[in-house]
Every structure is written in C-alpha cells, then in structure tokens.
C-alpha cells in the first residue's frame, strides 16, 4: 500500500481540477471548498510519505508503448523529495488559504 502514496500525491491536483470542472463549473463561489480540501489532502499525503518508510520502491508504468519504442513513467521518493514535498505543499496550502480570505 505504501507504494501508492507517491502516485496519490502526483494525481491529487488532477483529481481536484476534474472535480471542479465537472461539478462546480456553474457555481463559482462553491469551488473554493473542494480546492482547499484537496490541498489539505495533498499536504496529508506528503506528511504520510514523510513519516512513512525510509525508502519507496521505484514504481514504473509504461507511459507510451510502441513497437520498438517505450517511454516509462515512474516516481522515485527519497529523503530530499520528502522534505520538498512538505515544503511545497505546505506553502501552497498557506498561499491558497491566504488568497481566498483576502
């Protein structure tokens, strides 16, 4: 289960954008809640990755697969990545909260 956390962190903003586009497109004033909620989940996922195991197995999926040509897509999480995940997601959440209340 721990190898799903980096993919969850990677796909969380995409899921939020799709939810806002599909469900909150007509009513603009209600889209702030899901944005803040997804940012909070994003920070929680980064915190889970930071407090989780010291190493994650590099997980790779085929992104483009043609005969004789393949481009893999992978996620590697090391100690520096964990710290940067916390810094970037934490600051992003604070900026988002500040911008919605001013």
N, C-alpha and C positions, 0 to 999 in steps of 0.2 A: 504494500500500500504506500510506502514511503516514496517510491519512485514516481507516484502520480502527483506529488506536491509541486515539483517544478513545472510540470505541464499545466497544472491548475493555475499556477501563478502566471504563466505565459498566456493562457486563454481567457483569464478573468476579464480583462478590459474588452476583449472582443465580445464576450457574452453580454456584458453590460451595454455596449453600443448596440447590439442587436435587439436587446430587450427594450431599450429606449426608442429605437427606431420603430419597432413593431407595436408596442403597447402605449407609448406616451407621446406619440408624434402630434396628435391633435391638441393635447392639453399641455402646453409648455411649462406651466408653473408646477406641475407634479413630477417633472423629470429629475428634480434635484435630489429627491429621496433615494431613488434607485442608484443614482450616481454616487452619493455619499455611502450608501450601503455596500456597493461593490468596492469602493475604495477601502472601506473598513475590512471587508472580506479579503481584499488584496493584501492589506497590512497583516491580517491574521495569518494568511498563508505564508507570508515572508517570515513571520515570527515562528511559525511551525517549522519552516525549513531551517531557521537559525538554531532553534532548540532541538532539532531532530538529530539524526545520526551524523557523525563527522564526515562521512563520505556517502554520496549517492552514486549508484551505478549509472554510468553514462547510457542514457536510453536514446536509441536512434530509430527513426521510422523512415521509410522511403518517401521522399517528397515528390520527385519526378523520376519515373522509371520508364525508360525507353530501351529498345533492344541495343545493347552495347553501350548504354549511357545511363547513369543513375546518379541522382543528387540526393544525398541523405539529409535529413533534418534532425538535429539532436540537441539535447540540453545537458550541460555539464554544470554541476553545482559544487564549488569548492568554498574554502573559508572566506576568501575575499568576495566572492559572489554573494555569499550570505550577508555579509556586512553591507555591501552596496544595495542589496535588496531591501534591507531595513531602512537605510538612509533614504533611498529614492522613494520608496512607498510611503514612509513616514512624512517626509517633507511634502510629497504630492498630496497626501491626505490633508495636512495642515493648510496648504495653499488652497485646496479646493474648499475646505470649510470656511476659511477667511474670505474667499471671493464670493461665496454665496450669502454671507451675512453682512457684507458691506455694500 
